[in-house]
Amino acid sequence: MKNWSRLALLAAIAGSLVISLLSDQIDDYALNILILIGINIILAVSLNLVNGHTGQFSLGHAGFMAVGAYVSSAVTMFAGPSILKILGGGTFGVSLLFPLALAVGGGAAAFTGLLVGVPSLRLRGDYLAIVTLGFGEIIRVVIQNTDAVGGPRGIGGIPPYTSFFWTYALAAVTIYVIANLVDSTYGRGFLAVRDDEVAAEAMGINTTKYKVNAFVIGAFFAGIAGGLYAHFITYITPEGFNFLKSVDVVVMVILGGMGSTLGVTLAAILLTVLNEFLRQFEEYRMIIFALLLIIMMIARPQGLLGNFRGFRRKRPLPNA
């Protein structure tokens, strides 16, 4: 299974590179939708680690996305010229600057996730949802009142470094890391926390540690998605990362099936395409969108692939 997953990852990265080289042949509108789909896949799969695999309920994912977007933009815009001078400039310099900016943005989001997670993840259920919602809004308001990053006006003129290759290569890495983490021996701790936190504590599992780890890893990939988003639309404002953005990602996780990486990926694709399709019905778009979600939840409350376990390796039972 590990060899198969590595081959799938390499194939996905290679396919992303080939399609990126041929992106001039793709309609600009279709290419934009494809890139948005890839960014939403990263967001949904990373939140699924927290909400689906670990059984928590976070409503602050947009806050970590905002941190990644602003920090990575600051790296490329303010520190970028100096870094490019050190790297020698040209295509080679840019090819190193962008992943460096994404890594710094993801690291900043992960650190923010740690600061948020340590005090809040001792809570459970509705209390945790309210606290993460509050922290997400605090992050947005702090950015909104920081003139160094444009305040409520936001930041414009961000270099358009995001491409099909970077988006889908990182989406493949996100799926690979989280799917293999959950299927590992260590990752069983996340599932134990989700299934019965009290029993997991009784068996000696540090549930708070597992919840914080899930929060930090999810925040890291949300920061990566934020960096891709910022360098795709080239203009960001604090309002682009409000509560509704967090709700969008939560809906993808619930619709795809809590704990199903494949289902969440499909839901991210379907909801992104549906959202764009309904733009031609602007007056009724949100009504239609909400009705479809309600019908889906009534007809299949477990989500698209909520019961699907994928091609998970079967572990032999220990000898008595």
C-alpha positions in Angstrom: 0.0 0.0 0.0 2.8 2.4 0.8 4.5 1.7 -2.5 1.2 2.1 -4.3 0.5 5.5 -2.6 4.0 6.7 -3.4 3.5 5.8 -7.1 0.1 7.5 -7.1 1.7 10.7 -5.6 4.5 10.7 -8.2 2.0 10.1 -11.0 -0.2 13.0 -9.7 2.8 15.3 -9.6 4.0 14.3 -13.0 0.5 14.6 -14.5 0.2 18.1 -12.9 3.5 19.1 -14.5 2.4 17.9 -18.0 -1.0 19.6 -17.8 0.6 22.8 -16.6 3.0 22.8 -19.6 -0.1 22.4 -21.8 -2.2 25.0 -19.9 -1.9 27.5 -22.8 -4.3 25.2 -24.6 -6.9 25.4 -21.8 -9.6 28.1 -21.7 -8.7 30.7 -19.1 -12.0 30.4 -17.3 -11.8 26.6 -17.1 -8.2 26.9 -15.9 -9.3 29.3 -13.1 -12.0 26.9 -12.0 -9.6 24.0 -12.0 -7.1 26.0 -9.8 -9.9 26.9 -7.4 -10.9 23.3 -7.2 -7.4 22.3 -6.2 -7.2 25.0 -3.5 -10.5 23.8 -2.1 -9.3 20.2 -2.1 -6.4 21.2 0.1 -8.7 23.2 2.5 -11.3 20.4 2.7 -8.8 17.5 3.2 -6.9 19.4 5.8 -10.0 20.3 7.8 -11.2 16.7 7.5 -8.2 15.6 9.6 -9.6 17.8 12.4 -13.4 17.4 12.0 -13.6 14.0 10.3 -10.7 11.8 11.5 -10.2 13.4 15.0 -13.9 14.1 15.7 -13.5 17.7 16.7 -15.5 20.6 15.2 -13.5 23.6 14.0 -15.0 26.7 12.5 -11.8 28.7 12.2 -10.2 27.2 9.2 -10.5 30.5 7.2 -8.4 32.2 9.8 -5.4 29.9 9.2 -5.9 30.3 5.5 -5.8 34.1 6.0 -2.5 33.8 7.9 -0.9 31.8 5.1 -2.2 34.1 2.5 -0.9 37.3 4.1 2.4 35.9 5.3 3.3 34.3 1.9 2.3 37.5 0.1 4.5 39.5 2.4 7.4 37.2 1.6 7.1 37.5 -2.1 6.2 41.2 -2.2 8.4 42.7 0.6 11.2 40.2 1.0 11.0 38.8 -2.5 13.4 41.3 -4.3 16.2 40.6 -1.7 15.6 36.9 -1.9 15.7 36.9 -5.7 18.9 38.9 -5.6 20.5 36.3 -3.4 19.2 33.4 -5.5 20.4 35.1 -8.7 17.0 36.1 -10.1 15.5 34.7 -13.2 13.2 31.7 -13.5 15.3 29.7 -11.2 15.0 32.3 -8.4 11.2 32.6 -8.8 10.9 28.8 -8.8 12.5 28.7 -5.4 11.0 31.9 -4.0 7.4 30.7 -4.4 7.7 27.4 -2.5 9.7 29.2 0.1 6.9 31.7 0.6 4.3 28.9 0.8 6.4 27.1 3.4 6.8 30.2 5.5 3.0 31.0 5.2 2.1 27.4 6.1 4.6 27.5 9.1 3.0 30.7 10.3 -0.5 29.2 10.0 0.7 26.1 11.9 2.2 28.2 14.7 -1.1 30.1 14.9 -2.9 26.8 15.0 -0.7 25.8 17.9 -1.5 29.0 19.8 -5.2 28.5 19.2 -5.2 24.8 19.8 -3.4 24.5 23.1 -5.9 26.5 25.1 -9.1 25.6 23.2 -8.8 21.9 22.4 -9.4 20.9 26.0 -12.9 21.7 25.2 -15.4 19.5 23.3 -18.4 19.7 21.0 -20.3 23.0 20.7 -17.9 24.8 23.1 -14.9 24.0 20.8 -16.9 25.1 17.7 -17.7 28.5 19.4 -14.1 29.0 20.5 -12.6 28.2 17.1 -15.1 30.5 15.5 -14.1 33.3 17.9 -10.4 32.7 17.2 -11.0 32.7 13.4 -12.7 36.1 13.7 -10.0 37.4 16.0 -7.4 36.6 13.3 -9.5 38.4 10.7 -10.0 41.5 12.8 -6.3 41.7 13.7 -5.4 41.6 10.1 -8.1 44.2 9.3 -6.6 46.6 11.8 -3.0 46.1 10.8 -2.0 48.9 8.4 1.3 47.2 7.5 -0.7 44.6 5.5 -3.2 47.1 4.1 -5.8 47.0 6.8 -9.4 46.7 5.5 -8.2 47.7 2.0 -6.2 44.5 1.7 -3.1 43.8 -0.4 -2.9 44.2 -4.1 -0.2 43.6 -6.7 0.6 40.1 -5.4 2.8 38.2 -8.0 0.7 35.7 -9.9 2.9 32.7 -9.1 0.1 30.1 -8.6 -0.1 27.6 -11.5 -1.9 24.4 -12.2 1.3 22.5 -11.3 1.8 24.0 -7.9 -1.9 23.7 -7.0 -2.4 20.1 -7.9 1.1 18.9 -6.8 0.4 20.4 -3.4 -3.1 19.0 -3.4 -1.7 15.5 -4.1 0.9 16.0 -1.3 -1.9 17.0 1.1 -4.0 13.9 0.3 -0.9 11.7 0.5 0.3 13.0 3.9 -3.0 13.0 5.6 -4.2 9.7 4.2 -1.0 7.9 5.2 -0.8 9.7 8.5 -4.3 8.4 9.5 -3.5 4.9 8.2 -0.3 4.7 10.2 0.2 3.3 13.7 0.5 6.7 15.2 -2.6 7.9 13.2 -4.8 5.3 14.9 -4.7 7.7 17.9 -6.7 10.3 15.9 -9.4 7.7 15.2 -9.4 6.6 18.8 -10.0 10.1 20.0 -12.8 10.4 17.5 -14.5 7.1 18.4 -14.4 7.5 22.2 -12.3 10.2 23.8 -13.0 8.9 27.3 -11.9 5.3 26.4 -8.8 6.6 24.6 -7.8 8.6 27.8 -8.4 5.4 29.8 -6.0 3.5 27.5 -3.3 6.0 28.1 -3.7 8.1 24.9 -2.9 11.8 25.4 -6.1 13.0 23.6 -5.2 16.7 24.0 -1.8 16.1 22.3 -3.5 14.3 19.4 -6.1 17.0 19.0 -3.5 19.8 19.0 -1.3 17.8 16.5 -4.3 17.5 14.2 -5.1 21.2 14.5 -1.5 22.2 13.7 -1.2 19.9 10.7 -4.6 21.1 9.4 -3.6 24.7 9.9 -0.3 24.2 8.0 -2.1 22.9 4.9 -4.7 25.7 5.2 -1.9 28.2 5.2 -0.5 26.5 2.1 -3.9 26.9 0.4 -4.1 30.5 1.5 -0.7 31.2 -0.1 -1.9 29.6 -3.4 -5.1 31.5 -3.3 -3.3 34.9 -2.7 -0.9 34.3 -5.6 -3.8 33.2 -7.8 -6.2 36.1 -7.4 -3.3 38.6 -6.7 -5.5 40.8 -4.4 -6.7 39.8 -0.9 -8.8 41.5 1.8 -9.7 40.4 5.3 -13.4 40.0 4.3 -12.3 37.2 1.9 -11.5 35.0 4.9 -14.6 35.6 7.1 -16.9 33.1 8.9 -18.7 32.2 5.6 -15.4 30.9 4.1 -15.0 28.6 7.1 -18.6 27.4 6.7 -17.9 26.6 3.0 -15.1 24.3 3.9 -17.1 22.6 6.7 -19.9 22.0 4.3 -17.4 20.2 1.9 -16.3 18.0 4.8 -19.8 17.1 5.9 -21.1 16.6 2.4 -18.2 14.4 1.4 -18.4 12.2 4.5 -16.7 12.9 7.8 -13.4 10.9 7.8 -13.5 10.0 4.1 -10.6 11.6 2.2 -11.9 10.5 -1.1 -15.4 11.7 -0.3 -14.2 15.1 0.9 -12.1 15.5 -2.3 -15.1 14.7 -4.5 -17.3 17.2 -2.5 -14.7 19.9 -2.9 -14.9 19.4 -6.7 -18.7 19.2 -6.9 -19.3 22.2 -4.7 -16.8 24.4 -6.5 -18.2 23.5 -9.9 -21.8 23.9 -8.6 -21.0 27.3 -7.1 -19.7 28.5 -10.5 -22.6 27.0 -12.4 -25.1 28.7 -10.3 -23.6 32.2 -10.9 -25.9 32.5 -13.9 -28.8 32.3 -11.5 -27.4 35.0 -9.2 -30.7 36.0 -7.6 -31.5 32.4 -6.7 -28.0 31.0 -6.4 -27.8 30.7 -2.6 -31.4 29.5 -2.3 -30.8 26.7 -4.9 -27.4 25.9 -3.2 -29.0 25.6 0.2 -31.9 23.5 -1.0 -29.5 21.0 -2.7 -27.5 20.7 0.5 -30.7 20.1 2.5 -31.9 17.4 0.1 -28.5 15.8 0.2 -28.4 15.7 4.0 -31.9 14.2 4.2 -31.3 11.6 1.5 -27.7 10.7 2.6 -26.8 12.2 6.0 -23.5 10.3 6.2 -22.2 12.2 3.1 -21.2 11.1 -0.4 -18.7 8.4 0.8 -19.2 8.5 4.5 -19.1 4.6 4.8 -16.3 4.2 2.2 -13.0 3.2 3.7 -11.0 3.2 0.5 -8.2 0.8 -0.2 -7.0 0.7 3.3 -4.6 -2.0 4.2 -6.0 -4.7 6.5 -3.9 -5.2 9.5 -3.6 -8.8 10.9 -5.1 -9.3 14.4 -2.5 -9.8 17.1 -2.0 -13.3 18.4 -3.8 -14.1 21.6 
